[in-house]
Amino acid sequence: MKAKVCFFWLTILLFTSFQMAYPQSISFESPSEGQVIANTSSNSETNITVNLVIKATGIAPLQSPNYAYIRVYDQNWVLLYGPQVSSYDNNKYTLSHSLQLAPGTYILHATLTEYFGINDYRSDAGTSVDFHVKHTISVINNFLAGNIKVDNITLSSGTPIYKYIGDLTSLEAIDQLYNGYYYTWNTSSDNTSNWKRKPMIESWAPITGATTRNYSYTVASNDNGATISSDMKKILSLTFQNYIVGLGNAGVITVNGTQYNSPYSNSNVIEGTLINAIAPGQTINGIDYYLNQWNDGSKSSSLTFNSSVNAIYTAYYIGTPQLIQ
C-alpha cells in the first residue's frame, strides 16, 4: 500500500513538473545570420539604421511580481538594450529596436532572463547573430548605359555595390558601342577621361588622379548613396566641305592647320576635341570665291568649336568673276 501511495505522489510531482516546464527560446528575426544590410536612406553619413526584431517564446505564465529581461549585447558583451518585460501574448514576446551602426561586421547577443521571486533570476535562453552593414554605391557609365567592370566582374551600368568604409574597389572602363557611337577611354591631352564621383547630396567632381582606365577607388565614410562614373568619350565622324553653286563641293578647306580637298572626313575625332576649320578665299575657273556663311549661320571664315555628335560642316561660297585687264 505504501508503494502505491509513493508512486501516486511521484506521478503527481512529475505531472506538475511537466506542466510547469516551458521550453524557452530566443531568436533574431532581423537581422538574419550573415545578412548584408545596405543603407538605402537619404543619409550619406556613416551610421546606418539596423532594425532589431527578437522573438522570445516559451516564457512561463506571469504571475505578479514575475517578469523577464530581454537583453541585447554587442560582440564585446556591452549592453546595448535591456528592457524589462511584464506582459506576453500567448507566451511570446517580440522586441523591436533600432540601432545606429557604422559600416562593418557585427555580432549581437541576446539573452532571456526570467524572475520568479526574490533572488530567483533564471537565464533561460540565449542566441547570437552575425551580420554586415555596408554602404550602397552605384557605378555607372557617363552615358548611362552599357557595361562597366567592378572588382573584375562585368556589371550593367548603374548596378549597386555594397562596401565597407576603406574597401578598395577596382574599377575598369570598357570601350563599347552604344546608340550609334563607339565610346572609348581617352588618354590624349585634349579632353582626357577622368573618373568622377557624386556623393548623395553633392555635385559631380573629378576624382583627383583618376585618369587611367583601371582605377582603384577607396570607399569613403560619406559614400553611402554615392555614384562613381566613368568618363567615356564618343569617337565622332566629322566632315568638312565647301558648297559652290554649279561646282558642288569643289575647292579646298583647312582643318586644324592642314589644307584638304573638299570634302574632307575624319572618322576618328574624340568628342570634345577643339577643332578649327577655315574656309579660305580661292579661285576656280577664273572666278574668285569667298565665304558667304557656314551652315550654322556664322560668317567668319575661321570657325572654332568642339563637337559631341557626328556632323557635317559646310562652307557656302559666293563667286565674283575676275576683271579682264
C-alpha positions as CSV (number, residue, x, y, z in Angstrom):
1,M,0.0,0.0,0.0
2,K,2.8,2.4,0.9
3,A,4.4,1.7,-2.5
4,K,1.2,2.7,-4.3
5,V,1.0,5.9,-2.3
6,C,4.6,6.8,-3.1
7,F,4.0,6.0,-6.8
8,F,0.9,8.2,-6.7
9,W,2.7,11.2,-5.3
10,L,5.6,10.7,-7.7
11,T,3.2,10.7,-10.6
12,I,1.7,14.0,-9.4
13,L,5.1,15.5,-8.9
14,L,6.2,14.5,-12.4
15,F,2.9,15.7,-13.9
16,T,3.2,19.0,-12.1
17,S,6.8,19.4,-13.2
18,F,6.0,18.8,-16.8
19,Q,3.1,21.2,-16.5
20,M,5.4,23.9,-15.2
21,A,8.2,23.3,-17.7
22,Y,8.3,25.8,-20.5
23,P,11.0,25.3,-23.2
24,Q,12.4,28.8,-23.6
25,S,13.9,30.1,-26.8
26,I,15.0,33.4,-28.1
27,S,15.9,34.3,-31.7
28,F,16.8,37.1,-34.0
29,E,14.2,37.6,-36.8
30,S,16.1,40.6,-38.0
31,P,18.9,40.8,-38.9
32,S,19.3,37.3,-40.1
33,E,22.5,35.3,-39.9
34,G,25.1,36.6,-42.5
35,Q,22.7,39.3,-43.8
36,V,24.2,42.3,-45.6
37,I,22.3,45.4,-44.5
38,A,22.7,48.2,-47.1
39,N,21.9,51.8,-46.3
40,T,19.1,52.9,-48.6
41,S,18.2,56.1,-46.6
42,S,18.7,59.6,-47.8
43,N,21.6,60.0,-45.3
44,S,25.1,59.8,-46.7
45,E,26.7,59.8,-43.3
46,T,28.4,56.8,-41.7
47,N,25.7,55.5,-39.3
48,I,23.0,53.2,-40.7
49,T,19.7,52.2,-39.0
50,V,19.6,48.5,-38.1
51,N,16.1,47.3,-37.1
52,L,16.3,44.5,-34.5
53,V,13.4,42.1,-34.2
54,I,13.8,39.5,-31.4
55,K,11.2,36.9,-30.5
56,A,11.2,35.1,-27.2
57,T,8.9,32.0,-26.8
58,G,8.0,29.5,-24.1
59,I,8.1,32.1,-21.3
60,A,6.4,31.0,-18.1
61,P,3.0,32.5,-17.5
62,L,3.4,35.6,-15.5
63,Q,2.1,35.8,-12.0
64,S,2.8,39.1,-10.3
65,P,5.5,40.1,-9.4
66,N,7.2,37.9,-12.0
67,Y,8.8,39.5,-15.1
68,A,11.6,38.9,-17.5
69,Y,14.5,40.8,-19.1
70,I,15.5,40.6,-22.8
71,R,19.0,42.0,-23.2
72,V,20.9,42.8,-26.3
73,Y,24.7,43.0,-26.2
74,D,27.4,43.8,-28.8
75,Q,30.3,41.5,-29.7
76,N,32.1,42.6,-26.6
77,W,29.1,41.9,-24.4
78,V,28.5,45.6,-23.8
79,L,24.8,46.0,-23.1
80,L,23.0,47.9,-25.9
81,Y,19.4,47.4,-24.9
82,G,17.7,45.6,-22.0
83,P,14.0,46.2,-21.4
84,Q,12.1,44.7,-18.6
85,V,9.1,42.7,-20.0
86,S,6.0,42.5,-17.9
87,S,3.4,41.1,-20.3
88,Y,3.3,38.5,-23.0
89,D,1.0,37.4,-25.8
90,N,0.5,33.6,-25.8
91,N,3.8,33.1,-24.0
92,K,5.5,35.1,-26.8
93,Y,7.2,38.4,-26.8
94,T,8.5,40.3,-29.9
95,L,11.0,43.1,-29.3
96,S,11.7,45.8,-31.9
97,H,14.5,48.2,-31.5
98,S,16.7,50.4,-33.8
99,L,20.5,50.8,-33.6
100,Q,22.7,53.3,-35.5
101,L,25.7,51.4,-36.7
102,A,28.6,52.3,-38.9
103,P,29.6,50.0,-41.8
104,G,31.3,46.9,-40.5
105,T,30.8,43.3,-39.4
106,Y,28.8,42.8,-36.2
107,I,27.9,40.1,-33.8
108,L,24.9,40.7,-31.5
109,H,24.0,38.5,-28.5
110,A,20.5,38.3,-27.0
111,T,19.6,36.7,-23.6
112,L,16.3,35.9,-21.9
113,T,16.4,36.1,-18.1
114,E,13.2,35.4,-16.1
115,Y,12.5,36.5,-12.5
116,F,10.5,34.0,-10.3
117,G,10.9,35.6,-6.9
118,I,13.4,37.1,-4.5
119,N,16.9,36.4,-5.8
120,D,15.5,33.9,-8.2
121,Y,16.7,35.0,-11.6
122,R,17.0,32.3,-14.3
123,S,18.9,32.7,-17.5
124,D,16.7,30.6,-19.7
125,A,17.9,31.2,-23.3
126,G,20.5,32.9,-25.4
127,T,21.4,33.4,-29.1
128,S,23.8,35.3,-31.3
129,V,23.7,36.6,-34.9
130,D,26.5,38.0,-37.1
131,F,25.7,40.4,-39.9
132,H,27.2,43.1,-42.1
133,V,26.5,46.8,-42.5
134,K,27.7,48.3,-45.8
135,H,27.4,51.4,-47.9
136,T,25.4,51.3,-51.1
137,I,27.3,52.8,-54.1
138,S,26.2,53.0,-57.7
139,V,28.8,52.6,-60.5
140,I,27.8,54.0,-63.9
141,N,29.0,54.9,-67.3
142,N,28.6,58.6,-68.1
143,F,26.3,57.8,-71.0
144,L,24.0,55.9,-68.5
145,A,24.1,52.6,-70.3
146,G,26.3,49.7,-71.3
147,N,28.7,47.7,-69.1
148,I,31.4,48.5,-66.6
149,K,33.8,46.3,-64.7
150,V,33.8,46.4,-60.9
151,D,36.2,44.2,-58.9
152,N,36.9,42.3,-62.2
153,I,33.2,41.5,-62.7
154,T,31.3,43.0,-65.7
155,L,28.2,44.7,-64.5
156,S,25.4,46.7,-66.1
157,S,25.8,50.5,-65.7
158,G,24.0,51.6,-62.5
159,T,24.3,48.3,-60.7
160,P,24.6,49.0,-56.9
161,I,27.6,47.6,-55.0
162,Y,27.9,47.2,-51.2
163,K,31.1,48.2,-49.5
164,Y,32.7,48.8,-46.1
165,I,34.5,52.1,-45.4
166,G,38.1,51.8,-46.6
167,D,37.4,49.0,-49.1
168,L,39.5,49.1,-52.2
169,T,37.2,48.9,-55.3
170,S,38.7,48.0,-58.6
171,L,37.1,50.0,-61.5
172,E,37.6,49.4,-65.2
173,A,36.1,51.3,-68.1
174,I,35.1,49.2,-71.1
175,D,35.3,50.6,-74.7
176,Q,31.9,49.8,-76.3
177,L,29.3,50.7,-78.9
178,Y,26.1,52.3,-77.8
179,N,23.3,54.1,-79.7
180,G,25.4,54.5,-82.9
181,Y,28.6,55.8,-81.2
182,Y,31.7,54.0,-80.1
183,Y,32.8,55.1,-76.6
184,T,36.4,55.0,-75.5
185,W,38.6,55.9,-72.6
186,N,40.6,58.9,-73.8
187,T,44.2,59.4,-72.6
188,S,45.2,62.2,-75.0
189,S,45.9,65.6,-73.7
190,D,42.7,67.1,-75.2
191,N,39.6,66.2,-73.2
192,T,41.3,63.5,-71.1
193,S,39.0,61.0,-69.4
194,N,38.7,61.2,-65.6
195,W,36.6,59.1,-63.2
196,K,34.0,61.2,-61.4
197,R,32.2,61.0,-58.0
198,K,28.9,62.4,-56.8
199,P,28.1,62.0,-53.1
200,M,24.4,61.6,-52.4
201,I,23.6,65.3,-51.8
202,E,26.5,67.0,-53.5
203,S,27.6,67.8,-57.1
204,W,29.8,65.9,-59.5
205,A,33.5,66.3,-59.2
206,P,36.5,64.6,-60.8
207,I,38.4,62.2,-58.6
208,T,41.9,63.5,-58.3
209,G,44.5,61.4,-60.2
210,A,41.8,59.0,-61.6
211,T,42.7,59.4,-65.3
212,T,43.5,55.7,-66.0
213,R,41.1,53.2,-67.4
214,N,41.8,50.9,-64.5
215,Y,41.5,52.7,-61.2
216,S,41.4,51.5,-57.5
217,Y,38.9,53.5,-55.5
218,T,38.9,53.7,-51.7
219,V,35.4,53.9,-50.2
220,A,35.0,57.0,-48.0
221,S,32.9,57.4,-44.9
222,N,30.3,59.5,-46.7
223,D,30.0,57.3,-49.7
224,N,26.6,55.9,-48.9
225,G,24.3,56.7,-51.8
226,A,27.3,58.0,-53.8
227,T,27.7,57.4,-57.6
228,I,31.0,56.7,-59.3
229,S,31.1,57.4,-63.0
230,S,33.4,56.6,-65.9
231,D,34.2,59.3,-68.3
232,M,34.0,57.7,-71.7
233,K,34.3,59.8,-74.9
234,K,32.5,59.3,-78.2
235,I,34.5,58.7,-81.3
236,L,33.0,61.1,-83.9
237,S,32.9,61.2,-87.6
238,L,33.2,64.8,-88.9
239,T,33.0,66.0,-92.5
240,F,34.2,69.4,-93.7
241,Q,33.1,70.6,-97.1
242,N,32.5,73.6,-99.4
243,Y,29.4,74.3,-101.4
244,I,29.8,76.3,-104.6
245,V,26.8,76.8,-106.9
246,G,27.4,74.9,-110.1
247,L,30.6,73.2,-108.7
248,G,29.2,71.3,-105.7
249,N,31.9,70.5,-103.1
250,A,34.9,71.7,-105.1
251,G,37.8,73.7,-103.8
252,V,39.9,73.3,-100.6
253,I,39.2,73.6,-96.9
254,T,41.6,73.9,-94.0
255,V,41.1,71.8,-90.8
256,N,43.4,72.3,-87.7
257,G,46.1,73.9,-89.9
258,T,46.1,71.4,-92.7
259,Q,44.6,72.1,-96.1
260,Y,42.5,69.3,-97.7
261,N,40.5,68.9,-100.9
262,S,36.7,69.3,-100.2
263,P,35.1,67.2,-98.9
264,Y,37.3,66.0,-96.1
265,S,36.2,63.5,-93.5
266,N,37.7,62.3,-90.2
267,S,36.1,59.3,-88.5
268,N,38.4,59.3,-85.5
269,V,37.7,62.6,-83.7
270,I,37.4,62.4,-79.9
271,E,34.3,64.0,-78.5
272,G,35.2,67.5,-77.1
273,T,38.4,67.9,-79.1
274,L,38.9,71.5,-80.2
275,I,38.5,71.9,-83.9
276,N,39.4,74.9,-86.1
277,A,38.1,75.0,-89.7
278,I,38.9,77.7,-92.2
279,A,37.1,78.4,-95.4
280,P,39.8,80.2,-97.5
281,G,39.2,82.5,-100.4
282,Q,40.0,80.6,-103.6
283,T,39.9,81.0,-107.4
284,I,38.4,78.3,-109.6
285,N,38.0,78.7,-113.4
286,G,38.7,82.4,-113.3
287,I,36.2,83.1,-110.6
288,D,37.1,84.3,-107.1
289,Y,35.1,82.6,-104.4
290,Y,34.7,83.8,-100.8
291,L,32.8,82.5,-97.8
292,N,29.2,83.6,-97.6
293,Q,28.4,81.7,-94.4
294,W,28.8,78.3,-92.6
295,N,25.8,76.0,-92.3
296,D,25.3,77.3,-88.7
297,G,25.0,80.9,-90.0
298,S,28.4,82.1,-88.9
299,K,30.1,84.4,-91.4
300,S,33.6,84.3,-90.1
301,S,36.0,82.4,-92.4
302,S,37.5,80.8,-89.3
303,L,35.3,78.5,-87.2
304,T,36.5,77.1,-83.8
305,F,34.3,74.6,-81.9
306,N,34.2,71.2,-80.2
307,S,31.5,68.7,-81.1
308,S,29.7,66.0,-79.2
309,V,27.9,64.5,-82.2
310,N,28.6,63.3,-85.7
311,A,28.3,66.3,-88.0
312,I,28.9,67.8,-91.4
313,Y,30.2,71.4,-91.6
314,T,29.6,73.2,-94.8
315,A,31.1,76.4,-96.1
316,Y,28.8,78.2,-98.5
317,Y,30.6,80.3,-101.1
318,I,29.7,83.1,-103.5
319,G,31.7,83.9,-106.5
320,T,32.9,87.1,-108.2
321,P,34.2,87.0,-111.8
322,Q,37.7,88.3,-112.2
323,L,38.0,91.6,-114.1
324,I,39.6,91.3,-117.6
325,Q,42.6,93.6,-117.9
